[in-house]
Amino acid sequence: MEPQSSCVVVTSFGPFRQHLVNSSWEAVKELSKLGLGTHMEVELRTLGLPVDDREVKQRVTRIWEELQPQLTVHTGLDAAAQTIVLAQRGKNRGFRWGRADIRGFRPECEVCLAAGLEVIASRVNRKRGLQRGKYVCDCTYYVSLHHGNGCATLIHVPLLSPWLPARLRGKALQVIIQEMLQKELLWRSSESVCVKVHQ
């Protein structure tokens, strides 16, 4: 689905396993306070998602069908990460390593979408990123890339710590999203110029 509106949706996840406070949720709460900046002419919508495969697929599909955002940014916790990590592509298979979601559900054959492509690249994050995290957030990212024609990204944040507090994470998300929106705007402008030249 081609984005139509001038909104940006940023999602985060709730608690799971031993992580009673999900640092992705804390970062997005801070981003919500900051906004995207006064020069950005887009509406920021933040949503919390449960660490539940089936619920997340439904909600992400609804985000793209109902809101038709310009960009969707999913944030997730990566306990092994030392810094903020951006994913460049979503994979349809092998994202779970047998781990169940908070409801005990494990997808059949560890596939996000049965008829989906093996890999979908992000249109807004073309930098080569590490492919980290093999849990619900990866399937969320893949489903969003599928429905949003690549206008999505996944940002993993490390555990909360004094050296990278939630306030700083929120500011980092703001800067990253601003840069992605600028790139998407340039991409759309060049796309429109190409169409006009070829007509």
DRENPA-3360 file (N, C-alpha, C; in nm, 2 decimals, always signed):
BEGIN
1 = MEPQSSCV = +0.08/-0.12/+0.00/+0.00/+0.00/+0.00/+0.09/+0.12/+0.00 ~ +0.07/+0.21/-0.09/+0.14/+0.34/-0.10/+0.09/+0.43/+0.01 ~ +0.18/+0.50/+0.09/+0.14/+0.59/+0.19/+0.06/+0.71/+0.14 ~ -0.04/+0.75/+0.21/-0.12/+0.86/+0.16/-0.12/+0.98/+0.26 ~ -0.11/+0.95/+0.39/-0.13/+1.06/+0.48/+0.01/+1.12/+0.52 ~ +0.00/+1.22/+0.60/+0.12/+1.29/+0.65/+0.15/+1.25/+0.79 ~ +0.12/+1.13/+0.83/+0.15/+1.09/+0.96/+0.26/+0.98/+0.97 ~ +0.33/+0.98/+1.08/+0.44/+0.88/+1.10/+0.39/+0.81/+1.23;
9 = VVTSFGPF = +0.39/+0.68/+1.21/+0.35/+0.59/+1.33/+0.48/+0.53/+1.38 ~ +0.50/+0.54/+1.51/+0.61/+0.48/+1.58/+0.55/+0.38/+1.69 ~ +0.60/+0.26/+1.68/+0.55/+0.16/+1.77/+0.66/+0.11/+1.86 ~ +0.62/+0.06/+1.98/+0.71/+0.00/+2.07/+0.64/-0.12/+2.13 ~ +0.71/-0.20/+2.21/+0.66/-0.32/+2.27/+0.65/-0.31/+2.42 ~ +0.56/-0.39/+2.47/+0.54/-0.40/+2.62/+0.63/-0.50/+2.68 ~ +0.61/-0.53/+2.81/+0.69/-0.63/+2.88/+0.69/-0.77/+2.82 ~ +0.80/-0.84/+2.84/+0.80/-0.98/+2.80/+0.91/-1.05/+2.88;
17 = RQHLVNSS = +0.90/-1.18/+2.90/+0.99/-1.26/+2.98/+1.04/-1.18/+3.10 ~ +1.17/-1.17/+3.12/+1.22/-1.10/+3.24/+1.22/-0.95/+3.23 ~ +1.19/-0.89/+3.11/+1.19/-0.75/+3.09/+1.06/-0.69/+3.12 ~ +1.05/-0.65/+3.25/+0.92/-0.59/+3.30/+0.90/-0.45/+3.25 ~ +1.01/-0.38/+3.22/+1.01/-0.25/+3.16/+1.08/-0.26/+3.02 ~ +1.01/-0.24/+2.92/+1.07/-0.25/+2.78/+1.13/-0.12/+2.75 ~ +1.26/-0.11/+2.72/+1.33/+0.01/+2.69/+1.28/+0.07/+2.56 ~ +1.22/-0.01/+2.47/+1.16/+0.05/+2.35/+1.04/+0.14/+2.38;
25 = WEAVKELS = +0.96/+0.10/+2.48/+0.84/+0.17/+2.52/+0.89/+0.30/+2.59 ~ +0.99/+0.30/+2.67/+1.04/+0.41/+2.74/+1.10/+0.52/+2.64 ~ +1.17/+0.47/+2.54/+1.22/+0.56/+2.43/+1.11/+0.63/+2.35 ~ +1.00/+0.55/+2.32/+0.89/+0.61/+2.24/+0.81/+0.71/+2.33 ~ +0.80/+0.68/+2.46/+0.73/+0.78/+2.54/+0.81/+0.91/+2.54 ~ +0.94/+0.91/+2.54/+1.02/+1.03/+2.54/+1.00/+1.10/+2.40 ~ +1.00/+1.02/+2.29/+0.98/+1.07/+2.16/+0.85/+1.14/+2.15 ~ +0.75/+1.08/+2.21/+0.61/+1.14/+2.21/+0.61/+1.28/+2.28;
33 = KLGLGTHM = +0.69/+1.30/+2.38/+0.70/+1.43/+2.45/+0.77/+1.53/+2.36 ~ +0.88/+1.48/+2.29/+0.96/+1.57/+2.21/+0.89/+1.61/+2.08 ~ +0.81/+1.51/+2.02/+0.76/+1.53/+1.89/+0.87/+1.51/+1.78 ~ +0.84/+1.54/+1.66/+0.93/+1.53/+1.55/+1.01/+1.66/+1.52 ~ +0.97/+1.76/+1.59/+1.04/+1.89/+1.56/+0.94/+1.98/+1.49 ~ +0.96/+2.11/+1.51/+0.86/+2.21/+1.46/+0.87/+2.22/+1.30 ~ +0.98/+2.19/+1.24/+0.99/+2.20/+1.10/+0.93/+2.08/+1.02 ~ +0.90/+1.98/+1.10/+0.84/+1.86/+1.03/+0.69/+1.87/+1.02;
41 = EVELRTLG = +0.64/+1.87/+0.90/+0.49/+1.88/+0.88/+0.42/+1.75/+0.88 ~ +0.44/+1.67/+0.98/+0.38/+1.54/+0.99/+0.33/+1.52/+1.13 ~ +0.22/+1.44/+1.14/+0.16/+1.41/+1.27/+0.23/+1.28/+1.32 ~ +0.27/+1.29/+1.45/+0.34/+1.17/+1.51/+0.23/+1.09/+1.59 ~ +0.22/+0.96/+1.56/+0.13/+0.88/+1.64/+0.22/+0.77/+1.70 ~ +0.21/+0.75/+1.83/+0.28/+0.64/+1.89/+0.19/+0.54/+1.95 ~ +0.22/+0.41/+1.93/+0.14/+0.30/+1.97/+0.22/+0.19/+2.04 ~ +0.17/+0.14/+2.15/+0.23/+0.03/+2.22/+0.17/-0.10/+2.17;
49 = LPVDDREV = +0.26/-0.20/+2.15/+0.21/-0.33/+2.10/+0.25/-0.44/+2.20 ~ +0.16/-0.54/+2.21/+0.20/-0.65/+2.30/+0.30/-0.74/+2.23 ~ +0.37/-0.81/+2.30/+0.47/-0.91/+2.24/+0.39/-1.04/+2.21 ~ +0.30/-1.02/+2.12/+0.20/-1.13/+2.08/+0.19/-1.13/+1.93 ~ +0.24/-1.24/+1.87/+0.25/-1.25/+1.72/+0.12/-1.22/+1.65 ~ +0.01/-1.29/+1.69/-0.11/-1.27/+1.62/-0.17/-1.13/+1.63 ~ -0.17/-1.08/+1.75/-0.22/-0.94/+1.77/-0.14/-0.84/+1.70 ~ -0.01/-0.85/+1.70/+0.07/-0.76/+1.63/+0.05/-0.76/+1.48;
57 = KQRVTRIW = +0.03/-0.88/+1.42/+0.01/-0.88/+1.27/-0.12/-0.81/+1.24 ~ -0.23/-0.83/+1.32/-0.35/-0.76/+1.30/-0.34/-0.61/+1.31 ~ -0.27/-0.56/+1.42/-0.25/-0.42/+1.44/-0.17/-0.35/+1.33 ~ -0.06/-0.42/+1.29/+0.02/-0.36/+1.19/-0.05/-0.35/+1.06 ~ -0.13/-0.45/+1.02/-0.21/-0.45/+0.90/-0.31/-0.33/+0.91 ~ -0.37/-0.31/+1.03/-0.47/-0.20/+1.04/-0.40/-0.07/+1.03 ~ -0.28/-0.06/+1.08/-0.20/+0.07/+1.07/-0.19/+0.11/+0.93 ~ -0.15/+0.02/+0.84/-0.13/+0.05/+0.70/-0.27/+0.07/+0.63;
65 = EELQPQLT = -0.37/-0.01/+0.66/-0.50/+0.01/+0.60/-0.57/+0.13/+0.64 ~ -0.57/+0.16/+0.77/-0.65/+0.28/+0.82/-0.58/+0.41/+0.82 ~ -0.45/+0.41/+0.86/-0.38/+0.53/+0.88/-0.30/+0.57/+0.75 ~ -0.26/+0.47/+0.68/-0.18/+0.49/+0.56/-0.06/+0.58/+0.58 ~ +0.03/+0.55/+0.68/+0.13/+0.65/+0.72/+0.24/+0.67/+0.61 ~ +0.30/+0.78/+0.62/+0.42/+0.81/+0.53/+0.53/+0.72/+0.57 ~ +0.54/+0.68/+0.70/+0.65/+0.60/+0.75/+0.60/+0.53/+0.87 ~ +0.64/+0.41/+0.89/+0.62/+0.34/+1.02/+0.75/+0.30/+1.08;
73 = VHTGLDAA = +0.78/+0.33/+1.20/+0.90/+0.30/+1.27/+0.87/+0.21/+1.39 ~ +0.92/+0.09/+1.38/+0.90/-0.01/+1.49/+1.02/-0.01/+1.58 ~ +1.01/+0.00/+1.71/+1.12/-0.01/+1.80/+1.11/-0.13/+1.89 ~ +1.22/-0.20/+1.91/+1.22/-0.32/+2.00/+1.34/-0.32/+2.08 ~ +1.33/-0.40/+2.19/+1.44/-0.42/+2.28/+1.54/-0.53/+2.23 ~ +1.67/-0.50/+2.23/+1.77/-0.60/+2.20/+1.86/-0.60/+2.32 ~ +1.85/-0.70/+2.41/+1.93/-0.70/+2.53/+2.07/-0.72/+2.51 ~ +2.11/-0.77/+2.39/+2.25/-0.79/+2.36/+2.32/-0.67/+2.30;
81 = AQTIVLAQ = +2.24/-0.57/+2.26/+2.29/-0.45/+2.19/+2.35/-0.36/+2.29 ~ +2.46/-0.29/+2.25/+2.52/-0.19/+2.33/+2.49/-0.05/+2.28 ~ +2.43/-0.04/+2.16/+2.39/+0.09/+2.10/+2.26/+0.07/+2.03 ~ +2.21/+0.18/+1.97/+2.08/+0.17/+1.89/+2.12/+0.11/+1.76 ~ +2.04/+0.01/+1.71/+2.07/-0.06/+1.59/+1.95/-0.05/+1.49 ~ +1.98/-0.01/+1.37/+1.88/-0.01/+1.27/+1.88/-0.13/+1.18 ~ +1.77/-0.19/+1.15/+1.76/-0.31/+1.06/+1.74/-0.26/+0.92 ~ +1.80/-0.32/+0.82/+1.79/-0.28/+0.68/+1.69/-0.36/+0.61;
89 = RGKNRGFR = +1.66/-0.48/+0.65/+1.57/-0.57/+0.58/+1.50/-0.66/+0.67 ~ +1.38/-0.70/+0.63/+1.30/-0.80/+0.71/+1.30/-0.93/+0.64 ~ +1.31/-1.04/+0.72/+1.32/-1.17/+0.67/+1.19/-1.24/+0.71 ~ +1.14/-1.33/+0.62/+1.01/-1.39/+0.64/+1.03/-1.52/+0.72 ~ +1.14/-1.58/+0.73/+1.16/-1.71/+0.80/+1.28/-1.70/+0.90 ~ +1.27/-1.80/+0.99/+1.38/-1.82/+1.09/+1.40/-1.71/+1.19 ~ +1.30/-1.64/+1.23/+1.31/-1.53/+1.32/+1.29/-1.56/+1.46 ~ +1.26/-1.68/+1.50/+1.22/-1.71/+1.64/+1.31/-1.80/+1.72;
97 = WGRADIRG = +1.38/-1.89/+1.66/+1.46/-1.99/+1.73/+1.38/-2.06/+1.83 ~ +1.25/-2.09/+1.80/+1.17/-2.17/+1.88/+1.11/-2.10/+2.01 ~ +1.13/-1.97/+2.02/+1.08/-1.90/+2.14/+0.93/-1.86/+2.12 ~ +0.85/-1.88/+2.22/+0.71/-1.84/+2.21/+0.69/-1.70/+2.25 ~ +0.58/-1.64/+2.21/+0.55/-1.50/+2.25/+0.48/-1.50/+2.39 ~ +0.43/-1.39/+2.44/+0.38/-1.39/+2.58/+0.26/-1.47/+2.60 ~ +0.19/-1.52/+2.49/+0.08/-1.60/+2.50/+0.11/-1.75/+2.48 ~ +0.24/-1.78/+2.46/+0.29/-1.92/+2.44/+0.28/-1.96/+2.29;
105 = FRPECEVC = +0.25/-1.87/+2.20/+0.23/-1.90/+2.06/+0.36/-1.90/+1.99 ~ +0.38/-2.01/+1.90/+0.49/-2.02/+1.81/+0.44/-2.03/+1.67 ~ +0.47/-1.94/+1.58/+0.42/-1.95/+1.44/+0.46/-2.08/+1.37 ~ +0.38/-2.14/+1.29/+0.41/-2.26/+1.22/+0.53/-2.24/+1.12 ~ +0.62/-2.33/+1.13/+0.74/-2.32/+1.04/+0.82/-2.19/+1.05 ~ +0.79/-2.11/+1.16/+0.86/-1.99/+1.18/+0.85/-1.89/+1.06 ~ +0.73/-1.88/+1.00/+0.71/-1.79/+0.89/+0.62/-1.68/+0.93 ~ +0.65/-1.56/+0.89/+0.56/-1.44/+0.92/+0.44/-1.45/+0.83;
113 = LAAGLEVI = +0.46/-1.45/+0.70/+0.35/-1.45/+0.60/+0.37/-1.56/+0.51 ~ +0.27/-1.66/+0.50/+0.29/-1.78/+0.42/+0.32/-1.75/+0.28 ~ +0.26/-1.65/+0.21/+0.29/-1.63/+0.07/+0.38/-1.51/+0.05 ~ +0.45/-1.47/+0.15/+0.54/-1.35/+0.14/+0.68/-1.38/+0.08 ~ +0.74/-1.28/+0.03/+0.88/-1.29/-0.02/+0.97/-1.33/+0.09 ~ +1.08/-1.38/+0.06/+1.18/-1.43/+0.16/+1.24/-1.31/+0.23 ~ +1.27/-1.20/+0.16/+1.33/-1.08/+0.22/+1.27/-0.96/+0.16 ~ +1.25/-0.86/+0.24/+1.20/-0.73/+0.19/+1.29/-0.62/+0.25;
121 = ASRVNRKR = +1.35/-0.54/+0.16/+1.44/-0.43/+0.21/+1.36/-0.30/+0.24 ~ +1.41/-0.23/+0.33/+1.35/-0.10/+0.37/+1.39/+0.00/+0.27 ~ +1.29/+0.08/+0.23/+1.31/+0.19/+0.13/+1.37/+0.31/+0.21 ~ +1.35/+0.32/+0.34/+1.39/+0.44/+0.41/+1.52/+0.42/+0.48 ~ +1.57/+0.30/+0.50/+1.69/+0.28/+0.57/+1.78/+0.19/+0.48 ~ +1.86/+0.25/+0.40/+1.94/+0.18/+0.30/+2.08/+0.15/+0.35 ~ +2.11/+0.20/+0.47/+2.24/+0.18/+0.53/+2.24/+0.03/+0.57 ~ +2.36/-0.03/+0.55/+2.37/-0.17/+0.59/+2.37/-0.18/+0.74;
129 = GLQRGKYV = +2.26/-0.24/+0.80/+2.25/-0.26/+0.94/+2.27/-0.40/+0.98 ~ +2.30/-0.42/+1.11/+2.31/-0.56/+1.16/+2.17/-0.61/+1.17 ~ +2.16/-0.74/+1.14/+2.03/-0.81/+1.15/+2.03/-0.87/+1.29 ~ +1.97/-0.80/+1.39/+1.97/-0.85/+1.52/+1.83/-0.88/+1.56 ~ +1.82/-0.94/+1.68/+1.68/-0.97/+1.73/+1.61/-1.08/+1.65 ~ +1.57/-1.18/+1.71/+1.50/-1.29/+1.64/+1.37/-1.32/+1.72 ~ +1.28/-1.22/+1.72/+1.17/-1.24/+1.81/+1.05/-1.17/+1.74 ~ +0.95/-1.13/+1.82/+0.82/-1.08/+1.76/+0.85/-0.95/+1.68;
137 = CDCTYYVS = +0.95/-0.87/+1.73/+0.97/-0.74/+1.66/+1.02/-0.76/+1.51 ~ +1.09/-0.87/+1.49/+1.13/-0.90/+1.35/+1.01/-0.93/+1.26 ~ +0.92/-1.01/+1.31/+0.80/-1.04/+1.23/+0.72/-0.92/+1.21 ~ +0.71/-0.84/+1.31/+0.64/-0.71/+1.30/+0.69/-0.62/+1.19 ~ +0.82/-0.61/+1.18/+0.90/-0.54/+1.08/+0.87/-0.59/+0.94 ~ +0.88/-0.72/+0.93/+0.85/-0.79/+0.80/+0.71/-0.76/+0.75 ~ +0.61/-0.77/+0.84/+0.47/-0.75/+0.80/+0.45/-0.60/+0.76 ~ +0.52/-0.51/+0.83/+0.50/-0.37/+0.80/+0.57/-0.34/+0.67;
145 = LHHGNGCA = +0.69/-0.40/+0.64/+0.75/-0.37/+0.51/+0.66/-0.43/+0.40 ~ +0.60/-0.54/+0.42/+0.51/-0.60/+0.32/+0.39/-0.51/+0.29 ~ +0.32/-0.46/+0.39/+0.20/-0.38/+0.37/+0.24/-0.24/+0.33 ~ +0.35/-0.19/+0.37/+0.39/-0.05/+0.34/+0.49/-0.03/+0.23 ~ +0.50/-0.12/+0.14/+0.59/-0.11/+0.03/+0.73/-0.06/+0.07 ~ +0.78/-0.11/+0.18/+0.92/-0.08/+0.22/+0.93/+0.05/+0.30 ~ +0.82/+0.12/+0.33/+0.82/+0.25/+0.40/+0.82/+0.22/+0.55 ~ +0.91/+0.14/+0.60/+0.91/+0.10/+0.74/+1.05/+0.08/+0.78;
153 = TLIHVPLL = +1.08/+0.08/+0.91/+1.21/+0.05/+0.96/+1.19/-0.01/+1.10 ~ +1.30/-0.08/+1.14/+1.30/-0.14/+1.28/+1.42/-0.09/+1.35 ~ +1.40/-0.03/+1.47/+1.52/+0.02/+1.54/+1.52/-0.06/+1.68 ~ +1.63/-0.13/+1.70/+1.65/-0.20/+1.83/+1.72/-0.10/+1.92 ~ +1.67/-0.10/+2.05/+1.74/-0.02/+2.15/+1.79/-0.12/+2.26 ~ +1.90/-0.08/+2.32/+1.96/-0.17/+2.43/+1.88/-0.15/+2.56 ~ +1.91/-0.23/+2.66/+1.85/-0.22/+2.79/+1.87/-0.08/+2.84 ~ +1.78/-0.04/+2.93/+1.79/+0.09/+3.00/+1.92/+0.09/+3.08;
161 = SPWLPARL = +1.99/+0.21/+3.07/+2.11/+0.22/+3.15/+2.14/+0.37/+3.18 ~ +2.22/+0.40/+3.28/+2.25/+0.54/+3.31/+2.32/+0.61/+3.19 ~ +2.40/+0.54/+3.11/+2.48/+0.60/+3.00/+2.39/+0.63/+2.88 ~ +2.28/+0.56/+2.87/+2.18/+0.59/+2.76/+2.04/+0.59/+2.82 ~ +2.01/+0.70/+2.89/+1.87/+0.71/+2.95/+1.76/+0.72/+2.85 ~ +1.64/+0.70/+2.89/+1.52/+0.71/+2.80/+1.52/+0.84/+2.73 ~ +1.55/+0.95/+2.80/+1.54/+1.09/+2.74/+1.63/+1.09/+2.61 ~ +1.76/+1.04/+2.63/+1.85/+1.04/+2.52/+1.81/+0.95/+2.40;
169 = RGKALQVI = +1.75/+0.84/+2.44/+1.70/+0.74/+2.34/+1.58/+0.81/+2.26 ~ +1.50/+0.88/+2.33/+1.39/+0.96/+2.26/+1.44/+1.06/+2.16 ~ +1.55/+1.13/+2.20/+1.61/+1.23/+2.11/+1.68/+1.16/+1.99 ~ +1.74/+1.05/+2.02/+1.80/+0.97/+1.91/+1.70/+0.93/+1.81 ~ +1.58/+0.88/+1.86/+1.47/+0.84/+1.77/+1.43/+0.96/+1.68 ~ +1.41/+1.07/+1.75/+1.37/+1.19/+1.68/+1.46/+1.22/+1.56 ~ +1.59/+1.22/+1.59/+1.69/+1.26/+1.48/+1.69/+1.15/+1.37 ~ +1.68/+1.02/+1.41/+1.68/+0.92/+1.31/+1.56/+0.93/+1.22;
177 = IQEMLQKE = +1.44/+0.96/+1.28/+1.31/+0.97/+1.20/+1.32/+1.09/+1.11 ~ +1.37/+1.20/+1.16/+1.38/+1.32/+1.08/+1.46/+1.30/+0.96 ~ +1.58/+1.23/+0.97/+1.66/+1.19/+0.86/+1.59/+1.10/+0.76 ~ +1.52/+1.00/+0.81/+1.45/+0.91/+0.72/+1.34/+0.99/+0.64 ~ +1.27/+1.08/+0.71/+1.16/+1.15/+0.64/+1.22/+1.24/+0.53 ~ +1.34/+1.30/+0.56/+1.40/+1.38/+0.46/+1.44/+1.29/+0.34 ~ +1.50/+1.18/+0.36/+1.53/+1.08/+0.25/+1.41/+1.04/+0.17 ~ +1.30/+1.01/+0.24/+1.18/+0.96/+0.18/+1.12/+1.08/+0.09;
185 = LLWRSSES = +1.13/+1.20/+0.14/+1.08/+1.32/+0.06/+1.17/+1.33/-0.06 ~ +1.30/+1.32/-0.05/+1.38/+1.33/-0.17/+1.36/+1.22/-0.27 ~ +1.33/+1.10/-0.21/+1.31/+0.98/-0.30/+1.18/+1.00/-0.38 ~ +1.07/+1.05/-0.31/+0.94/+1.07/-0.37/+0.96/+1.19/-0.48 ~ +1.04/+1.29/-0.45/+1.06/+1.40/-0.55/+1.12/+1.35/-0.67 ~ +1.23/+1.27/-0.65/+1.30/+1.21/-0.77/+1.21/+1.12/-0.85 ~ +1.13/+1.04/-0.78/+1.03/+0.95/-0.84/+0.93/+1.03/-0.93 ~ +0.88/+1.14/-0.87/+0.79/+1.22/-0.95/+0.85/+1.29/-1.07;
193 = VCVKVHQ = +0.98/+1.33/-1.06/+1.05/+1.39/-1.17/+1.07/+1.28/-1.28 ~ +1.10/+1.16/-1.24/+1.12/+1.05/-1.34/+0.99/+1.02/-1.41 ~ +0.88/+1.02/-1.34/+0.75/+0.99/-1.41/+0.72/+1.10/-1.51 ~ +0.75/+1.23/-1.47/+0.72/+1.34/-1.56/+0.81/+1.34/-1.69 ~ +0.93/+1.30/-1.67/+1.03/+1.29/-1.78/+0.99/+1.18/-1.88 ~ +0.94/+1.07/-1.82/+0.90/+0.96/-1.91/+0.77/+0.97/-1.98 ~ +0.69/+1.07/-1.94/+0.55/+1.08/-2.00/+0.56/+1.15/-2.13;
% end
